[in-house]
């Protein structure tokens, strides 16, 4: 921020990169090289990690150049969990490892949102990947009809963190209408509250692609809540939400810092 110029007092304090909490995870669903370069120029300071959404990396032109572009800018990149699942369901996990090595990516996502996978098997994949990468594991189904009770969310998050996951991601898809959200996009607040009682807040990345969802999490859990599946053009708007410089969050931090 250019607060030496704007001189706004008592803005909430954001963590600094490289962050362990207050993360903004951005979903790249197929930006061009030029768009990625422009994104870095304007958003690198506010972007902690980039997910190449679902299987887009396979069909995106100049993917090697783009991955290197992000890495050279100091932004870790990882492939969406759906790509991991696509390899696993075809019994090609070793090929997936070769892909990670080829691109020199040091983050990896383990998920089971699209396939049925015994949880002990998922944890074994986490353990195996954790020896060579920083692992993010995703909990929750992409099937809107599959409602997972809170105790299962908590058990899965606990065991996946124990298996070696750096962060656990609470599923919402890029639409924000499944997992921790209802089909309307409304937060399943009881579920979130139950998770927070058992899982350290800094260990969870909440997928929250919609503004109303971001506002909800920031209001309840503060400036430095971890948020994911943020669209590239929403990174700066989200940062203003985080520090109370947008109408939706304008009053969140005034009372405590008056």
N, C-alpha and C positions, 0 to 999 in steps of 0.2 A: 504494500500500500504506500501511497505518497502522502502519509500523514504529516510529514515535515512541511508540506505545502498547504494541505487542507486544514491541519491543526484542529481536528475534531477531538474533543476530550472524551475520555471514559468510554471508548469503544471496547466491546468485549475482546479479550485477548485470545487470539488464534495461536495454536501451536505452529511451530516452524518446520519446514521440510529439512530432513526427512522425518515425517511424522509417524508416530505409533498410534495416535488417536487424532480425531478431526480429519480423517481421510476423506478425500473426494475421489471416488472411482468412476472413471468416464468410460462409456461404451462407444467404441468406434464400430459402426455397422457398415463401413465401406468407404471411408473418406479417401479422396484421391491424394496423391503425393503432395500436390500444391495445397489442398485443403489441410492436410496434416501439418505442413510447414507453417501455414497461416495460423493454425490452431496453436502450435507451439509458441509462436511469436507472442500471441496475446493471452495464452492461458496456462503456460507451463508453471508459473508460480503457484497456481491454485489447483494443479492436477497432481495427484499422488501416484496414481496407477491407471493404466489403460487396459481395458479388456477388448480384444478383437472379438466382437459378439458372435455367439453361437458358431456356425461353421463358415463365417464370411472370409476368413483367411484363405480358405481353399480356392475361392473364386474371385479374390481381389487382385487386380493387376499390381505389379511392382511391390508385392508384399514384403519381399526381403529388404528393399530400400526403405519402405515405410517403417518396418520394425527397427531398423538401424537408426532412422531419423529420430524416433522416440527415445531409443536408448542413448543416443548421443546427446539428447537434451536432458538426460538424467531422469527420464520417466520410465519406470519399469512397465513392461508389456507382458500380457499373458493371453493365451487362447481361451475362448469361452468353454465352459464345462461341457456343452453339447458336443464339441469336437472330441474331447476326451471320451465321452460316452460312445461316439460314433466309432472310435477305434476299439474300445473295449467290447462292444457288442459284436464286433467282427473278429474278436480274438487277435487283435493287432496291437496290443499294448506295447510290445517292443518297438514296433514301427512308430508309435506315438513318442516314445522316448528318443528315437532318432530324430524326429521332427524338432523336439525341444533342443537337442544338441545342435542341429543344423542352424537354427535361428539364434542360438546362444541365449535363449530366454531363461531367466533364473526364477521365474514365478510360474506356478501351474495351478489350475483349478481342478478339483475332484468333485463331481456331482453325480446325482442319480435321478435327476428330475424327469428324464424321458425314458429311462429303462428301469426295470426291476433288478435290484442288486441287494443281496443280503448285506446287512450293515457291517458285519465283521469283514466281509470282502472289501467293502468301501474303505474301511479303516486300514486294511492291509495295503490298498493302493496309496493311501495317504502316507503310511509309514515308508513305503518304497520310494515314493516321490520326494519325501522330506529329506532323504539322504543326498539329493542333488538339486533341490529347488525349494523356494519359499512357497508353501502350499496354502492355498485358499480353498476351503471346502464349503460347498453350498448345501444347505438344508432346506427341504421343502420340495413339493412336486409342482411341475408345470401344468398338471391336470387340474382344472378348476373344480372338478367333481371330487377330488381326493382331499379330504379334510384331515389333517394330521393333528391329533390332540396335543395340547401344550406339553404334557409330560414326555411325549415322544420327541418333540422338538428339543427339549432340554437334554434328554438322555443322549440324543444324537450329537448335539453340539458339544456336550461334555466329553464324550468318547472320541470325537474327532479332534478336539483340541488335545486330548491326552495322546492321541496317535501321532501328533506332530503338526497339526494345522496351525498356521500363524494367525489366521482370522477365520471365522465362520461367517458365511454370507447367508442372510435370511432372504429366501427366494421371493421374488415378486414379478419376474419376467420384465421385459422392456415396456410392457403395457401397464404394469402396476395394478393388476387385477386378479392375482392369484397369491397363494402363499400367505404372507402376513397381511394381505389386503383382501377385502371382499370383492366380488365382481364389479361393484360400483366404484371401486378405488378407495373405499373407506377403510381406515386402519382397523385391524382386529386388535383393538386396544387391550383387551383382556389377555390375549396371547402374548403381546409384547411385554406387558407388565409381568407375566409369569416368567418369561425368559429372563428379564432383567433381574428378577429376584435371585436367580441361580447362576447366570452367566455374566462375567464382568463386561460392563458396557464397552470398554475399549477393545474387547475381543470380537465384537459383532459389527459387520458391515450390513446396514439395512438398505436393501434395494428400494429406492424411492424416486422413481423417474418423474413423478408429477409434483407440481409446485405445492399443492395442498398437503401432500404427504411430507415433503421436506419441511414445511412450516410446522407441521404437527410434531415431528421429531425434534426440531430445534427448540420449539417452545417447551417441551417436556424434558429434554435431555441436554440442552445447551448448545453453545456455539460449536463445540468440538465433538459432536456426535459423528460417527462414521457413516457416510451415505454413498450409495452406489447406483449403477445404471443411470448415471447422469448423462444427458445428451451433450455433445460438444458445445452447442450454442447456449446451453444452460449453465455453464460453469461459472461465469462471472455473475449472472443473476443469483445463483446459489450463494456465491461468496457474499453478496450484499445481504441476502437473507441471514447468513450466519452472523453478521456484525450489526444488524439492525438498521441497515440503510436501504430498506425497501418497506413499503407500506405494511405488508403482511407481518413483518417482525419489528416494526419501528419502536414499539413500546416494550418489547420483551426485556430489554436490558437497561432501561432508563431508571427504574425504581431502585434496582440493586446497586447502581453506580452514581446515584444522585448525590 
